[in-house]
Amino acid sequence: MKEFKPDAIYYEEKIKEYELGREMLEKYKEVPQYIIENHNNIEKMRKKENKEFPKMKRNLIIGIRKTHKFVPNSKISNYLVPYTSSGCIAMCLYCYLVCNYNKCAYLRLFVNREEMLQKIIKTANDSDKELVFEIGSNSDLILENSITGNLKWTIENFKNAKKGYLTFPTKFDMVDDILDIEGKEKIIIRMSVNPKEIIQKIEIGTSMLKDRVNAINKLKRAGYKVGILIAPVIFVENWEELYKELIVYLKENLSDEAKKDIFFEVIFMTYSFIHRKINEEAFPNATNLYNADIMTGRGKGKYTYKQEQRIKGEEYIKNWLNEYFPNNKIIYFS
C-alpha cells in the first residue's frame, strides 16, 4: 500500500517530552500541525458533518494515552490492553471503532509506549501462569507500524519479559518490517479475512485477500504463530457462495506450513444506527449493510443478526471449515 501522508497533524503539547512524539513531528514537519488540549475531544472534528468522514480519516492525531485499564477477556487472550493507537485510516463500513459521531474515526497515536509496555511486562512476570495480552483491539498494529515502527519496537522489547504472549488482529499485509527480528515466539498474529467482493466493497482501504494470505505465509515462514479470523461475517445477498469460495481459496493458497497448525475465529457483524447515518451521507453508493429482515436490535442503537440467521451461518461455515481444514481448530464463533 502507499505510505500514509496525513493532511494535517493534531497533537498534544506534551508529546514533545517523548522521543516518539518528537520523531512524529519531525517526520511530518511539512504537514500542517495544530496543538490540541485533548486527543479525545477535538471540537473542530465534532462540528464536521457525516459526509466529511473520509476527509477526517486523512488526519493524524498524536497524544498521550491516559487510560491503562486491562479488561479481562475469555476468547483468545486473558486481557484486552489499551496500547499505542486507536482508530484507523481504513474505512470499513461496519467498523466498531466508530463509536461516536466524529470522535473515534481517525487514527490516534500514543507516544508513551514505554510505560504501556512496562505495565504489560510487569503483569506478565508477576502472574503465576502464562498470560496472553490482546494489544490490537483498538487499532490495527500492522498499519500503525508502517507509520511509527511501534510494533517492531514492541516485539523486540517484549522478548525481555520472562513470561507471557502478545496477540493482535490485522487486515493489512505490510509485514516485512517484522519478519527478521527477535522475539517472534512470544507473538500471536491473527489475520482477518473476508471474501474478495466484501473486502473491495466494504473493507475500503485495507489489503486485498491475496496480499493478506501472502502475509500469512510470510509470517508463518518467519516463525510466528498465526491464526485466521473470518470476520466479520456479513450476510450479503450471495453470502453462501462467497464464504465457500473464501474457504476454498484459503485451502488452495495457504502454504503447507501455515495449514499445519493455523487456527480459526469466526465473528458475525454487529452494526449500528451511527454506522447507518455516516454511511448514508459519506458513502451514498456503498453496499447497504442494514437488513431488517435478518437483523434485530441489541442494546442502544445497535443491530445484530437474528438468532436463526446466526445459527444458519455458523453451521454453514463450520461445515466448510471442517471439510477443508479438518485438522485445524475453530477457537470460537461470536
Secondary structure, DSSP 4 states (H G I P E B T S, - for coil): -PPP--SEEEEEGGGGGSHHHHHHHHHTTTS-EEEES-TT--HHHHTS-GGGHHHHTTEEEEE-----PPEE-SSS-SEE---SEEB-SSEETT-TT--STTTSSSEEEE--HHHHHHHHHHHHHHSSS--EEE--SSB-HHHHHHHH-HHHHHHHHHTT-SS-EEEEEES----GGGTS-S-GGGEEEEEEE--HHHHHHTEETSPPHHHHHHHHHHHHHHT-EEEEEEEEE---TTHHHHHHHHHHHHHHHS-HHHHHH-EEEEEE-EEEHHHHHHHHHH-TTS-----TTTEEE-STTEEEE-HHHHHHHHHHHHHHHHHH-TTS-EEEE-
